Amino acid sequence: RMRQDTDSVARTREIEEFTNLHVIHPVSIRLTRWLARLRVSPNTVSFTGMLCGVLAGVAYYHYRALPWAVAGFCLMVAWHVLDGADGQLARLTNSQSEFGKVIDGICDYVTFIAVYLGLGFALQHQFGAAVWAVIVVAGLCHAVQSAAYEAQRQEYNFWGYDKQSAELPRVADLEAMKDHGPLAQRLLNRLHILYVRMQYMGAGVTIKGREELAAKLRREPAQAALIRRLYRETFAPSVRRWALLSANYRTLAIFICAMLNVPLLYFMLETFALSLVMIVLVGRQRAHCEEFLRTLAAADRLS
């Protein structure tokens, strides 16, 4: 059954970064309405976005020619729009699923793998096979950073707005289901477990903090709205800062480095600069978590 509007399925505005809020999502919302009328499935949108990403990788292989670099950037922007539309379409048509989330995540990674491969094969002509070591390390850093960023957004939507679909899965529950289904499903299950483990590891999400907050909400259901509002006030500014690790800025950085004919610089920035940014953000997020738990504990003592 389809929901009545796309506003109710749009992403949370107060934690969105500028380009999503004012460029990507307005376009993806319009596209979502059109796709819903055509009864296009969210997974089809995900795979179409992935195709744009793969073509972007082909274009960036020829990055030294300006038209090809521009084409790579435009194809990645198209992927961003489709990546926003698939989730909105799933929520609009009430067709969300864990499998769909995994497919969406895989398509996202395939896009950047394709672009990294395109640039890598181009750079190999200049620097030799050793350049692949730099690219692989950058790719691993990217995977951890992206998982951490998405975990922050999921935690915010779950605890701040009680969006059940945004709750981080328990690794124990996923482990119990990893051997269910056909071979392809089992492989996807294992990828999902790896992804969730990276989210917990990189996002500064503590099991203790989640359990204490869940216990507080169970004890005082009448205060749930107040607790969630306090959570949003505490965490919205910090989650917004995590947008530095979003795919949007990677897309822009790749294009700028390609335009300047120094794409290797992008991989160095990914490995060192963005990893340092994540370390700082994780530390700050843990501090915010401890502050928030102290506030809840003080409220308990007063009551």
C-alpha positions in Angstrom: 0.0 0.0 0.0 1.4 3.4 -1.0 1.7 6.3 1.4 0.1 9.6 0.6 3.1 11.8 0.1 6.9 11.8 -0.2 7.5 14.3 2.6 6.9 11.6 5.2 9.5 9.3 3.7 12.2 12.0 3.1 15.4 11.9 5.2 15.8 13.7 8.5 16.4 17.3 7.6 18.3 18.4 10.7 21.1 16.0 10.2 21.4 16.4 6.4 24.3 18.1 4.8 23.9 21.0 2.4 24.2 19.3 -1.0 21.7 16.6 -0.1 19.3 19.0 1.4 19.2 21.5 -1.4 20.3 19.5 -4.5 20.2 15.7 -4.4 17.1 15.1 -2.4 14.7 17.6 -4.0 15.5 15.9 -7.4 15.3 12.4 -5.9 11.9 13.2 -4.4 10.5 14.3 -7.7 11.9 11.1 -9.3 10.4 9.0 -6.5 6.9 10.2 -7.3 7.3 9.4 -11.0 8.8 6.0 -10.3 6.0 5.1 -7.9 3.4 5.9 -10.5 5.3 3.6 -12.9 5.4 0.9 -10.2 9.2 0.5 -10.5 10.7 -1.6 -7.7 13.3 0.0 -5.3 15.8 -2.7 -6.2 15.5 -1.8 -9.9 16.4 1.8 -8.9 19.3 0.6 -6.9 20.7 -1.5 -9.8 20.2 1.4 -12.2 22.2 3.6 -9.9 24.9 1.0 -9.7 25.0 1.0 -13.5 25.6 4.7 -13.5 28.4 4.1 -11.0 30.0 1.5 -13.2 29.9 3.8 -16.2 31.4 6.5 -14.1 34.3 4.2 -13.5 34.7 3.7 -17.2 34.6 7.5 -17.7 37.2 8.2 -15.0 39.6 5.8 -16.7 39.9 8.5 -19.3 40.1 11.3 -16.7 42.8 13.2 -18.5 40.3 14.2 -21.1 38.1 16.9 -19.7 34.8 15.7 -21.2 35.4 12.2 -19.7 36.1 13.6 -16.3 32.9 15.7 -16.5 30.9 12.6 -17.6 32.3 10.7 -14.7 31.1 13.4 -12.3 27.7 13.6 -13.9 27.2 9.9 -13.7 28.1 9.8 -10.1 25.6 12.6 -9.4 23.0 10.5 -11.2 23.9 7.6 -8.9 23.4 9.9 -5.9 20.0 10.9 -7.1 19.0 7.3 -7.7 20.5 6.2 -4.4 18.3 8.7 -2.6 15.2 7.6 -4.7 15.5 3.9 -4.0 15.1 4.3 -0.2 12.4 6.9 -0.5 10.5 4.6 -3.0 10.8 1.7 -0.6 9.3 3.7 2.2 6.7 5.3 0.0 5.4 1.9 -1.2 5.9 0.1 2.2 8.3 -2.3 0.5 11.3 -2.0 2.9 13.3 -5.1 3.7 16.6 -6.1 5.2 17.5 -7.7 1.8 16.8 -4.4 0.1 19.1 -2.6 2.5 21.9 -5.0 1.8 21.3 -4.7 -2.0 21.4 -0.9 -1.6 24.6 -1.0 0.3 26.2 -3.4 -2.2 25.2 -1.1 -5.1 26.8 1.8 -3.3 30.1 0.0 -2.8 30.1 -1.3 -6.4 29.9 2.3 -7.6 33.0 3.4 -5.7 34.8 0.2 -6.5 34.2 0.8 -10.2 35.4 4.4 -9.9 38.5 3.3 -7.9 39.2 0.6 -10.5 38.9 3.1 -13.4 41.3 5.5 -11.7 43.6 2.7 -10.7 44.0 1.3 -14.2 44.7 4.8 -15.4 47.2 5.5 -12.6 48.9 2.2 -13.2 50.3 3.5 -16.5 52.0 6.3 -14.6 53.0 4.7 -11.3 53.1 1.0 -12.0 51.4 -1.9 -10.1 52.4 -0.5 -6.7 49.6 2.1 -7.0 47.1 -0.7 -6.2 48.4 -1.0 -2.6 47.5 2.7 -2.1 44.0 2.2 -3.7 43.2 -0.9 -1.7 44.1 0.7 1.6 42.1 3.8 0.7 39.1 1.5 -0.2 39.3 -0.2 3.1 39.3 3.1 4.9 36.4 4.2 2.8 34.4 1.1 3.8 34.9 1.7 7.5 34.2 5.4 7.3 31.0 4.9 5.3 29.7 2.2 7.7 30.4 4.5 10.6 28.6 7.4 9.0 25.5 5.4 8.2 25.4 4.0 11.7 25.3 7.5 13.2 22.3 8.3 11.0 20.6 5.1 11.8 21.1 5.6 15.6 19.8 9.1 15.4 16.6 8.1 13.6 16.0 5.2 15.8 16.6 6.8 19.2 15.5 10.3 18.2 12.4 9.5 16.3 11.6 5.8 17.2 12.0 4.8 13.5 12.1 1.0 14.0 13.4 0.4 10.4 16.5 2.4 11.4 17.6 0.3 14.3 21.0 -1.2 14.1 20.6 -5.0 14.0 22.1 -7.1 16.8 25.1 -9.1 15.6 23.9 -12.1 17.6 20.6 -12.1 15.7 22.3 -11.9 12.3 24.8 -14.7 13.3 21.8 -16.9 14.1 20.4 -16.4 10.6 23.6 -16.5 8.5 23.2 -20.1 7.3 19.6 -19.8 6.3 18.5 -19.7 2.6 20.3 -20.5 -0.7 24.0 -19.9 -1.3 23.5 -16.4 -2.6 21.4 -15.4 0.4 24.0 -16.9 2.8 26.8 -14.9 1.1 24.6 -11.7 1.5 24.0 -12.6 5.1 27.7 -12.7 5.8 28.3 -9.4 4.0 25.6 -7.9 6.2 27.2 -9.2 9.4 30.6 -7.8 8.3 29.0 -4.4 7.5 27.1 -4.2 10.8 30.3 -5.1 12.7 32.1 -2.2 10.9 29.3 0.1 11.9 29.6 -0.7 15.6 33.4 -0.6 15.4 33.7 2.7 13.6 30.8 4.8 14.8 31.6 5.0 18.5 28.3 3.2 19.2 28.5 1.5 22.6 26.4 -1.5 23.7 26.3 -0.1 27.2 25.0 3.2 26.1 22.3 1.6 23.9 21.2 -0.7 26.8 21.0 2.1 29.3 18.9 4.3 27.0 16.6 1.3 26.1 16.1 0.6 29.8 15.3 4.2 30.5 12.6 4.2 27.8 11.1 0.9 29.1 11.0 2.2 32.6 9.4 5.5 31.7 7.2 5.2 28.6 5.4 8.4 29.5 8.6 10.3 29.3 9.6 8.8 25.9 8.8 11.9 23.9 10.9 14.1 26.3 13.8 11.7 26.3 13.8 11.5 22.5 13.7 15.3 22.2 16.7 15.6 24.5 18.5 13.0 22.4 17.9 15.0 19.2 19.0 18.2 20.9 22.2 16.5 22.1 23.2 14.6 19.0 21.9 16.5 16.0 24.9 18.9 15.7 27.4 16.0 16.1 25.7 13.7 13.6 25.6 16.6 11.1 29.4 16.9 11.4 29.7 13.3 10.3 28.6 14.4 6.8 32.2 15.2 6.2 32.5 11.4 5.6 29.5 11.3 3.2 29.7 10.0 -0.4 28.8 13.5 -1.6 32.1 15.0 -0.7 34.1 12.0 -2.0 32.3 12.5 -5.3 33.3 16.1 -5.4 36.9 15.4 -4.2 37.4 12.7 -6.9 36.2 15.2 -9.6 38.4 18.0 -8.4 41.5 15.8 -8.2 40.7 14.3 -11.7 40.3 17.8 -13.1 43.7 18.8 -11.6 45.2 15.6 -13.0 46.2 14.4 -9.5 43.7 11.6 -8.7 46.3 9.9 -6.5 45.9 12.8 -4.1 42.3 11.7 -3.6 43.4 8.3 -2.3 45.9 9.9 0.0 43.2 12.2 1.4 40.9 9.2 1.9 43.5 7.2 3.7 45.0 9.9 6.0 42.8 13.0 6.2 39.4 11.3 6.3 40.6 8.6 8.7 41.8 11.3 11.1 38.5 13.0 10.8 36.7 9.8 11.7 38.9 9.2 14.7 38.1 12.7 16.0 34.4 12.3 15.3 34.3 8.9 17.1 35.9 10.5 20.2 33.5 13.3 20.2 30.5 11.0 19.7 31.6 8.9 22.7 31.8 12.0 24.8 28.3 13.1 23.7 27.0 9.7 24.6 28.6 9.8 28.1 27.2 13.4 28.6 23.7 12.2 27.6 23.8 9.2 29.9 24.9 11.5 32.8 21.9 13.8 32.0 19.5 10.8 32.1 21.1 9.5 35.4 20.7 13.0 37.0 17.1 13.1 35.9 16.5 9.7 37.5 18.0 10.9 40.8 15.9 14.0 40.8 12.7 12.0 40.2 
